[in-house]
């Protein structure tokens, strides 16, 4: 064990990790080291340390703050403080204000670089399933009071490592050193201009062109940020730029371009499928301009001389509500009936089959159909008569509707009109 930094006998409140756990207060000897807080059973009469009762890793601590004493608290519980970590709040009662302040100050110094420090905390106790300060009934609820981080910010500003060198590509311009940011800019979105590999465990990896949310800007060189996965850490401030609001961040947005300018630009690019978005003449609306090479064979003229723009590449030859897919066409195997799997024959009845699978997904809360089978196995098993099982949330009536969609012969399945009536009847019964 590392050398102790502080040692003190405190009263510890039971953490009540289970709902049936009793609420009690016991004297424990607390020992603070550079890595952990240890607390031991303590013989008051003999002033002797006994067995280890528990410990808290300093790297897991999210907050260290005072707690307001409970109403009518006895004198020995007038100076409480809390250590919040992944297992919840640990409530500790000091004998004097000076001892409490000493421990809080030292703990804050040791955990100031932790990656998931809290921004808010609960200034009162969690008692009988409710926070006394804000009356929230969820123990993991976000705190209701903003932390005073001035001390920790000043400490970190003077001890944080220097800014890493700018990426060394010869053609890359040096990012300018940013000015001291205002405190109100925390919470803004930034975009990484360069990749950054963390130098310590407190740093956050940056990936070029990805967005990050700034949580704290107390240091001009190092900002605390969160990535899209929720991971938090410190980033070099000159590796990022503030993201532009709304559509302006995208290259395809041309704010003040008119129609003729848009047409000219798209024609000059001559790229099939090219597009741009511009502000519409109607306030609050946008216009999407699309460039598409239109062949004369896709222009049809009706009896009134009106030209209709079509695309035969998207058409199918349909006879009696049925068509055969062309060679090489792709389709979703897990939602397809036997006639599609074996002969690529599509119809409205194959859509009925897919609707039944959709119902199954809803009642299984989004499970993957035939989740243990690959596509080849699905083709073989479904052709042999395998059907999806009845979901736990679906009663026999609901499952019978699904099963009717999965009849082997397409002509025996209901059509959408019949299916709509059946579902409406079911909804009426469930009211």
C-alpha positions as CSV (number, residue, x, y, z in Angstrom):
1,X,0.0,0.0,0.0
2,X,1.2,3.5,-0.8
3,X,2.3,5.8,2.0
4,X,-0.7,7.5,3.7
5,X,-1.3,11.2,3.1
6,X,-4.0,11.7,5.7
7,X,-5.5,9.5,8.5
8,X,-8.5,10.3,10.5
9,X,-11.3,8.6,12.4
10,X,-14.7,9.6,10.9
11,X,-18.3,8.5,11.3
12,X,-19.4,6.7,8.1
13,X,-23.0,6.3,7.0
14,X,-23.9,2.9,5.5
15,X,-24.2,3.2,1.8
16,X,-27.4,1.0,1.6
17,X,-26.4,-0.5,-1.8
18,X,-29.5,-2.7,-1.4
19,X,-33.1,-1.6,-0.7
20,X,-33.2,-3.8,2.3
21,X,-29.8,-2.6,3.7
22,X,-30.2,-0.9,7.2
23,X,-29.2,2.7,7.7
24,X,-26.5,3.0,10.4
25,X,-23.6,5.1,11.4
26,X,-20.2,3.6,12.5
27,X,-16.8,4.9,13.4
28,X,-14.2,4.0,10.8
29,X,-10.5,4.9,10.4
30,X,-10.0,6.5,7.0
31,X,-6.6,6.4,5.3
32,X,-5.9,8.5,2.2
33,X,-3.1,7.4,-0.2
34,X,-2.2,8.6,-3.7
35,X,-4.4,5.8,-5.2
36,X,-7.2,5.0,-2.8
37,X,-9.3,5.8,0.2
38,X,-9.2,2.9,2.7
39,X,-11.5,2.7,5.7
40,X,-11.0,0.2,8.5
41,X,-12.9,-1.0,11.5
42,X,-11.6,0.9,14.6
43,X,-11.5,0.0,18.2
44,X,-12.2,3.3,20.0
45,X,-11.3,2.1,23.5
46,X,-7.9,0.8,22.4
47,X,-7.4,3.3,19.6
48,X,-6.4,0.4,17.4
49,X,-7.0,-0.2,13.7
50,X,-8.7,-3.5,12.9
51,X,-9.9,-5.2,9.7
52,X,-10.3,-3.4,6.3
53,X,-13.9,-2.7,5.6
54,X,-13.7,-1.1,2.1
55,X,-11.9,1.2,-0.3
56,X,-12.5,3.7,-3.1
57,X,-10.2,4.1,-6.1
58,X,-9.4,7.8,-6.5
59,X,-9.6,7.6,-10.3
60,X,-13.3,6.6,-10.0
61,X,-14.2,9.6,-7.9
62,X,-16.5,12.1,-9.7
63,X,-17.1,14.7,-7.0
64,X,-16.0,15.7,-3.4
65,X,-18.2,18.2,-1.7
66,X,-19.8,19.2,1.6
67,X,-23.3,18.1,2.5
68,X,-25.9,20.1,4.5
69,X,-26.5,18.5,7.9
70,X,-29.9,16.8,8.4
71,X,-32.4,18.7,10.5
72,X,-31.9,18.1,14.2
73,X,-28.7,16.2,13.5
74,X,-26.5,15.4,16.6
75,X,-23.3,17.3,17.2
76,X,-21.1,14.5,15.9
77,X,-22.8,14.6,12.5
78,X,-22.7,18.4,12.0
79,X,-19.8,18.4,9.5
80,X,-20.6,15.9,6.7
81,X,-19.0,15.6,3.3
82,X,-19.6,13.3,0.4
83,X,-17.4,11.3,-1.9
84,X,-19.3,10.4,-5.1
85,X,-18.0,7.5,-7.2
86,X,-19.5,4.8,-9.5
87,X,-21.2,3.0,-6.5
88,X,-23.0,6.2,-5.3
89,X,-22.3,8.7,-2.6
90,X,-20.2,7.8,0.4
91,X,-21.2,10.0,3.3
92,X,-18.5,10.9,5.9
93,X,-18.9,12.9,9.1
94,X,-16.0,14.9,10.4
95,X,-15.6,16.1,14.0
96,X,-14.7,19.7,13.0
97,X,-15.0,22.0,10.1
98,X,-11.2,22.3,9.8
99,X,-10.7,18.6,9.4
100,X,-13.4,18.4,6.9
101,X,-12.0,21.3,4.8
102,X,-8.5,19.7,4.9
103,X,-9.8,16.4,3.5
104,X,-11.9,18.0,0.9
105,X,-9.1,20.2,-0.3
106,X,-6.6,17.3,-0.5
107,X,-9.1,15.0,-2.3
108,X,-9.9,17.6,-4.9
109,X,-6.2,18.0,-5.6
110,X,-5.8,14.3,-6.1
111,X,-8.8,13.8,-8.4
112,X,-8.7,17.1,-10.4
113,X,-7.6,15.3,-13.6
114,X,-10.2,12.5,-13.4
115,X,-12.0,12.1,-16.8
116,X,-15.6,12.0,-15.6
117,X,-15.8,14.7,-12.9
118,X,-19.4,15.9,-12.3
119,X,-20.6,19.4,-13.2
120,X,-23.5,19.2,-10.7
121,X,-24.1,17.6,-7.4
122,X,-26.7,17.1,-4.7
123,X,-26.0,19.4,-1.7
124,X,-28.3,17.3,0.6
125,X,-28.6,13.7,1.7
126,X,-30.3,10.8,-0.1
127,X,-32.8,9.6,2.5
128,X,-35.7,7.1,2.2
129,X,-35.6,7.0,-1.5
130,X,-35.5,10.8,-2.2
131,X,-33.0,13.6,-2.5
132,X,-33.8,16.1,0.3
133,X,-32.5,19.0,-1.8
134,X,-34.5,18.6,-5.0
135,X,-37.0,15.8,-4.1
136,X,-36.0,13.6,-7.1
137,X,-36.7,9.9,-6.5
138,X,-34.0,8.4,-8.6
139,X,-30.7,7.9,-6.9
140,X,-28.7,8.3,-10.1
141,X,-30.5,11.6,-11.0
142,X,-28.3,14.5,-12.1
143,X,-27.4,16.9,-9.3
144,X,-29.3,20.1,-8.7
145,X,-26.5,22.4,-7.8
146,X,-23.6,23.5,-10.1
147,X,-20.2,22.8,-8.7
148,X,-17.8,25.6,-7.7
149,X,-14.8,24.7,-9.8
150,X,-12.7,27.9,-9.3
151,X,-10.1,26.3,-7.0
152,X,-9.7,23.2,-9.2
153,X,-9.4,25.2,-12.3
154,X,-6.7,27.5,-11.0
155,X,-4.8,24.5,-9.7
156,X,-5.0,22.7,-13.0
157,X,-4.1,25.8,-15.0
158,X,-0.7,25.9,-13.1
159,X,0.1,22.2,-13.2
160,X,-1.3,21.0,-16.5
161,X,1.3,19.7,-19.0
162,X,2.4,22.1,-21.9
163,X,0.6,22.1,-25.2
164,X,1.8,19.3,-27.6
165,X,3.5,20.3,-30.8
166,X,1.4,21.1,-33.8
167,X,1.2,18.2,-36.3
168,X,4.3,18.2,-38.4
169,X,3.2,17.8,-42.0
170,X,5.2,20.4,-44.1
171,X,2.2,21.5,-46.1
172,X,-0.1,22.0,-43.1
173,X,-0.3,25.5,-41.7
174,X,0.3,26.0,-38.0
175,X,-3.0,26.5,-36.2
176,X,-3.2,29.9,-34.5
177,X,-3.0,30.1,-30.7
178,X,-6.5,30.9,-29.5
179,X,-7.2,33.9,-27.3
180,X,-8.4,33.4,-23.8
181,X,-12.0,32.2,-24.2
182,X,-15.0,33.6,-22.3
183,X,-16.3,31.3,-19.6
184,X,-19.8,31.3,-21.2
185,X,-18.4,29.4,-24.3
186,X,-18.5,26.0,-22.5
187,X,-21.0,23.8,-24.2
188,X,-20.2,24.8,-27.7
189,X,-19.6,22.3,-30.5
190,X,-16.2,22.2,-32.2
191,X,-14.7,20.2,-35.1
192,X,-11.3,18.6,-35.0
193,X,-8.9,19.9,-37.7
194,X,-6.3,17.3,-36.9
195,X,-6.0,13.9,-35.3
196,X,-4.7,13.8,-31.8
197,X,-3.4,10.7,-29.9
198,X,-3.8,11.0,-26.1
199,X,-0.6,11.6,-24.2
200,X,-2.1,10.7,-20.8
201,X,-5.1,8.8,-19.5
202,X,-6.8,12.1,-18.9
203,X,-6.7,13.2,-22.5
204,X,-9.4,12.5,-25.2
205,X,-8.5,11.2,-28.7
206,X,-9.4,13.6,-31.6
207,X,-10.3,12.4,-35.0
208,X,-10.2,14.8,-37.9
209,X,-13.6,16.3,-39.0
210,X,-15.5,14.8,-36.0
211,X,-17.5,16.9,-33.6
212,X,-16.9,17.4,-29.9
213,X,-18.7,19.2,-27.1
214,X,-16.7,21.5,-25.0
215,X,-17.4,21.1,-21.2
216,X,-14.8,23.4,-19.7
217,X,-12.4,26.1,-21.0
218,X,-10.6,27.3,-17.9
219,X,-7.2,26.7,-19.5
220,X,-6.3,28.5,-22.8
221,X,-4.3,25.5,-24.1
222,X,-6.3,22.5,-22.8
223,X,-10.1,22.2,-22.9
224,X,-12.2,19.5,-21.4
225,X,-14.5,17.9,-24.0
226,X,-16.9,15.0,-24.7
227,X,-17.0,13.0,-27.9
228,X,-20.1,11.5,-29.7
229,X,-19.7,8.3,-27.6
230,X,-19.9,10.1,-24.3
231,X,-16.2,9.8,-23.4
232,X,-14.7,12.8,-21.8
233,X,-11.1,14.2,-21.4
234,X,-8.8,17.0,-22.3
235,X,-8.0,18.1,-25.8
236,X,-5.5,20.7,-27.2
237,X,-7.4,23.8,-28.0
238,X,-5.5,24.6,-31.2
239,X,-6.5,21.3,-32.8
240,X,-10.2,22.3,-33.1
241,X,-12.3,25.1,-34.5
242,X,-15.8,26.1,-33.6
243,X,-18.5,24.3,-35.7
244,X,-20.7,26.5,-37.8
245,X,-24.4,26.6,-37.0
246,X,-27.0,24.7,-39.1
247,X,-26.5,24.0,-42.7
248,X,-23.6,26.4,-43.1
249,X,-21.1,23.7,-42.1
250,X,-21.9,21.7,-45.3
251,X,-20.2,22.3,-48.7
252,X,-23.5,21.7,-50.5
253,X,-25.3,24.6,-48.8
254,X,-25.4,27.7,-51.0
255,X,-27.3,30.2,-48.8
256,X,-27.9,33.2,-51.2
257,X,-27.8,31.5,-54.6
258,X,-30.7,32.0,-56.9
259,X,-32.2,29.5,-59.3
260,X,-30.3,30.5,-62.4
261,X,-27.0,30.5,-60.5
262,X,-27.8,27.0,-59.1
263,X,-28.6,25.7,-62.6
264,X,-25.4,27.1,-64.0
265,X,-23.2,25.7,-61.3
266,X,-24.7,22.2,-61.5
267,X,-24.4,22.2,-65.3
268,X,-20.8,23.2,-65.1
269,X,-20.1,20.3,-62.7
270,X,-22.0,18.0,-65.1
271,X,-22.2,15.3,-62.4
272,X,-25.2,13.0,-62.5
273,X,-26.9,13.1,-59.1
274,X,-25.1,16.3,-58.0
275,X,-27.2,18.6,-55.8
276,X,-27.1,21.7,-53.8
277,X,-29.5,23.3,-51.2
278,X,-30.3,27.0,-51.2
279,X,-32.6,29.3,-49.3
280,X,-36.1,29.4,-50.8
281,X,-37.9,32.6,-51.6
282,X,-40.4,31.5,-48.8
283,X,-39.0,32.4,-45.4
284,X,-37.8,29.4,-43.4
285,X,-37.9,27.1,-46.4
286,X,-35.1,25.5,-48.5
287,X,-34.9,24.4,-52.1
288,X,-32.9,21.4,-53.2
289,X,-31.6,21.5,-56.8
290,X,-30.7,18.2,-58.4
291,X,-28.7,17.6,-61.6
292,X,-29.8,14.5,-63.6
293,X,-29.0,13.5,-67.1
294,X,-32.4,13.0,-68.7
295,X,-32.5,10.9,-71.9
296,X,-35.2,11.7,-74.5
297,X,-36.5,8.1,-74.3
298,X,-37.6,8.9,-70.7
299,X,-39.8,11.8,-71.8
300,X,-43.4,10.8,-72.7
301,X,-46.0,13.1,-74.2
302,X,-49.7,12.6,-73.4
303,X,-52.7,13.4,-75.6
304,X,-52.8,17.1,-74.4
305,X,-49.1,17.6,-75.4
306,X,-47.9,17.6,-71.8
307,X,-44.4,16.2,-71.4
308,X,-44.0,13.7,-68.6
309,X,-40.6,13.0,-67.2
310,X,-40.1,9.3,-66.4
311,X,-37.4,6.8,-65.6
312,X,-37.7,3.3,-67.0
313,X,-34.7,2.2,-65.1
314,X,-36.9,2.2,-62.0
315,X,-39.9,0.5,-63.8
316,X,-40.9,-3.2,-63.7
317,X,-43.0,-5.3,-66.0
318,X,-45.9,-6.3,-63.9
319,X,-48.6,-8.7,-64.9
320,X,-51.5,-9.7,-62.6
321,X,-49.8,-8.0,-59.5
322,X,-46.6,-10.1,-60.0
323,X,-43.2,-9.5,-61.4
324,X,-40.0,-11.4,-61.6
325,X,-36.9,-9.6,-60.4
326,X,-34.0,-9.1,-62.8
327,X,-30.8,-11.1,-62.4
328,X,-28.5,-9.7,-59.8
329,X,-31.2,-7.8,-57.9
330,X,-30.8,-7.7,-54.2
331,X,-33.6,-8.2,-51.7
332,X,-33.9,-8.6,-47.8
333,X,-33.7,-12.3,-47.2
334,X,-35.0,-12.2,-43.6
335,X,-38.2,-10.5,-44.7
336,X,-38.8,-12.6,-47.9
337,X,-41.2,-15.5,-48.6
338,X,-40.3,-18.8,-50.2
339,X,-41.3,-17.7,-53.7
340,X,-38.9,-14.8,-53.5
341,X,-36.1,-16.8,-52.0
342,X,-36.5,-19.6,-54.6
343,X,-37.8,-17.9,-57.8
344,X,-37.4,-14.1,-57.2
345,X,-41.2,-13.7,-57.8
346,X,-42.5,-10.6,-56.1
347,X,-46.1,-9.5,-55.6
348,X,-48.3,-7.7,-53.0
349,X,-48.5,-11.1,-51.2
350,X,-44.7,-11.1,-50.7
351,X,-45.2,-7.6,-49.1
352,X,-47.8,-9.2,-46.8
353,X,-45.1,-11.7,-45.7
354,X,-42.8,-8.8,-44.9
355,X,-45.5,-7.1,-43.0
356,X,-45.9,-10.2,-40.8
357,X,-42.1,-10.1,-40.1
358,X,-42.4,-6.4,-39.2
359,X,-45.2,-7.2,-36.7
360,X,-42.9,-9.9,-35.2
361,X,-40.1,-7.3,-34.8
362,X,-42.4,-4.9,-33.0
363,X,-43.6,-7.5,-30.5
364,X,-40.0,-8.7,-29.9
365,X,-38.9,-5.1,-29.3
366,X,-36.6,-5.1,-32.3
367,X,-34.9,-8.5,-32.4
368,X,-33.4,-9.7,-35.6
369,X,-35.5,-12.3,-37.5
370,X,-33.8,-15.7,-37.6
371,X,-31.0,-14.2,-35.6
372,X,-29.0,-17.4,-35.4
373,X,-29.1,-18.2,-39.1
374,X,-27.2,-16.9,-42.0
375,X,-28.8,-16.1,-45.4
376,X,-28.1,-19.5,-46.9
377,X,-29.6,-21.3,-43.9
378,X,-32.7,-19.0,-43.9
379,X,-33.4,-19.9,-47.6
380,X,-33.2,-23.6,-46.8
381,X,-35.1,-23.5,-43.5
382,X,-38.0,-21.2,-44.6
383,X,-38.5,-23.2,-47.8
384,X,-38.8,-26.3,-45.6
385,X,-41.5,-24.6,-43.4
386,X,-39.6,-22.9,-40.6
387,X,-41.5,-19.9,-39.2
388,X,-40.7,-17.3,-36.6
389,X,-41.7,-18.2,-33.0
390,X,-44.5,-16.4,-31.1
391,X,-43.0,-13.4,-29.2
392,X,-43.6,-13.3,-25.5
393,X,-45.5,-10.0,-25.7
394,X,-47.8,-11.3,-28.5
395,X,-51.0,-13.3,-27.5
396,X,-52.4,-16.1,-29.7
397,X,-54.7,-13.7,-31.6
398,X,-51.8,-11.4,-32.6
399,X,-49.6,-14.4,-33.5
400,X,-52.4,-15.8,-35.6
401,X,-52.3,-12.6,-37.7
402,X,-48.6,-12.9,-38.1
403,X,-48.9,-16.6,-39.1
404,X,-51.6,-15.8,-41.7
405,X,-49.0,-13.6,-43.4
406,X,-46.5,-16.5,-43.6
407,X,-48.7,-19.1,-45.3
408,X,-46.6,-21.1,-47.8
409,X,-48.9,-20.5,-50.7
410,X,-49.1,-16.8,-51.6
411,X,-52.7,-16.9,-52.8
412,X,-53.8,-18.1,-49.3
413,X,-52.3,-15.1,-47.5
414,X,-54.7,-12.1,-46.8
415,X,-54.5,-9.0,-49.0
416,X,-53.8,-5.6,-47.4
417,X,-57.5,-4.7,-47.3
418,X,-58.4,-7.8,-45.3
419,X,-55.3,-7.4,-43.1
420,X,-56.3,-3.8,-42.3
421,X,-59.8,-4.9,-41.2
422,X,-58.3,-7.7,-39.0
423,X,-55.8,-5.3,-37.3
424,X,-58.6,-2.7,-36.7
425,X,-60.7,-5.4,-35.0
426,X,-57.8,-6.3,-32.9
427,X,-57.2,-2.7,-31.8
428,X,-60.9,-2.4,-31.0
429,X,-60.7,-5.5,-28.7
430,X,-57.6,-4.2,-27.0
431,X,-59.3,-0.9,-26.0
